[in-house]
Amino acid sequence: MKHLSSTETDSLFERYVIANYKRYPVNLVRGEGSLVWDSDGREYLDLFPGWGCNLLGHCPPRIVQAVQDQVAQLIHVPNTWQTDLQGLWAKMLVDRSFDAQAFFCNSGAEANEAAIKLARLHQGPEKYKVITFQGGFHGRTYGALAATAQPKYHEGLGPMLAGFTYVPHGNLNIVESRIDSSTAAILIEPIQGEGGVRIASQEFLAGLRKLCDDNGLLLIFDEVQTGCGRTGHWFGYQYFDVQPDIITLAKSLCGGIAGGAMLANRQIAGSLRPGMHACTFGGNPISAAAGIAMIETIEQDDLLAQADTKIERFAQHLSELQQACSHITEIRQAGFMIGVELSVEGAPIVAKCLEQGVLINCTQGNVLRLLPAMNITLDQIDQSMTIFSDAVCEVTGQTVAAEASSN
Ligand SMILES: Cc1ncc(COP(=O)(O)O)c(C=O)c1O
């Protein structure tokens, strides 16, 4: 296809596409690994590929191949039929997690809807409340939105679904004090992503596990961002060594193809009985083929084993940056999930990076967020982090960061 220029694309959006996103007027047309190009031929190093969905970068070859093969064989069949692909995909996820069964859907919000429903169904009509955490983010559908304890996302949209109890992040005593006889579950992102890459302590998560055990509650980890290798482990709960009853997955689950899943402990999964929940496209052959190829790529390319070196390389650059820039209040990193908190607004730094050919994100106004691909090369880390560090220093008026580490 001959693409339109970024300017021509911008005028199409201006006239025909609802402006519910703040979009950059850049028409991205092609990607390969951590590189992406716009229709004007400009190359970018992408430290935020696919908003966290492209954990293997753009167009990972095995996923491209698997989808191309699958699309020519069988595109879609409803869940009234079985496909070996969906069964094998579920097995592969379970083999790498815990004694669970899978429900498939299309997105993170849908995975969380399934988890909320399962918790209520399993616990019975008297136990329906779900405790969630301030600063958390669980999606935009009404159940997931009600679970999201950030007032800005509820503005103008009320009334919310009832039955959620919001508590501050990190305080076990307060969580305990809010549990009552109608509480069914605790839902938490082990690392708050949109909330600013806030990493729960191991003690806090272990404490939640104990509270759940003591009070007959289900512990649900929203692993939409932390799942599938993002932390350098298959799943975020393994990073913390705390076992939840349910995990929800999406984003990188299918390496950039839309797909979501809920994995629920086998003891409780049966409470989601036929007719109680469904998803037309859930676990479709294309997403299943991509999901399988995602797991195979991580294993065949040994990406979890190589993760430490890359994670450490990011950490080195970040530590040098922190020394150079007094406007950085905190750096938080868990594997390939990085938040750089500033005492100033982050948007001008995102714009500066874009101008210099590096794509990043800013969340909560002052947290620069990087969700790089786990197959980014060391050279690409050095190149992009040098540009990133320079942009942070330049925009905040500090001296340029110390020379980036060499090989
Ligand atoms: C932790 C978490 N949960 C749920 C969601 C919602 O996922 P989706 O946009 O696929 O519905 C997101 C999206 O950013 C997320 O970060």
The ligand as an SDF file (V2000), in Angstrom:
LIG
                    3D

 16 16  0  0  0  0  0  0  0  0999 V2000
   -2.7870   -3.3240   34.4570 C   0  0  0  0  0  0  0  0  0  0  0  0
   -3.8110   -3.1280   33.3790 C   0  0  0  0  0  0  0  0  0  0  0  0
   -4.9680   -3.7660   33.4540 N   0  0  0  0  0  0  0  0  0  0  0  0
   -5.9030   -3.6470   32.4920 C   0  0  0  0  0  0  0  0  0  0  0  0
   -5.7000   -2.8390   31.3990 C   0  0  0  0  0  0  0  0  0  0  0  0
   -6.7440   -2.7230   30.3250 C   0  0  0  0  0  0  0  0  0  0  0  0
   -6.3220   -3.4230   29.2040 O   0  0  0  0  0  0  0  0  0  0  0  0
   -7.0560   -3.1940   27.7970 P   0  0  0  0  0  0  0  0  0  0  0  0
   -6.7600   -1.8140   27.3450 O   0  0  0  0  0  0  0  0  0  0  0  0
   -6.4770   -4.2650   26.9290 O   0  0  0  0  0  0  0  0  0  0  0  0
   -8.5100   -3.4070   28.0470 O   0  0  0  0  0  0  0  0  0  0  0  0
   -4.4900   -2.1510   31.2770 C   0  0  0  0  0  0  0  0  0  0  0  0
   -4.2470   -1.2610   30.1240 C   0  0  0  0  0  0  0  0  0  0  0  0
   -3.3700   -0.4580   30.0910 O   0  0  0  0  0  0  0  0  0  0  0  0
   -3.5230   -2.2890   32.2890 C   0  0  0  0  0  0  0  0  0  0  0  0
   -2.3490   -1.6620   32.2350 O   0  0  0  0  0  0  0  0  0  0  0  0
  1  2  1  0
  2  3  1  0
  2 15  2  0
  3  4  2  0
  4  5  1  0
  5  6  1  0
  5 12  2  0
  6  7  1  0
  7  8  1  0
  8  9  2  0
  8 10  1  0
  8 11  1  0
 12 13  1  0
 12 15  1  0
 13 14  2  0
 15 16  1  0
M  END
$$$$
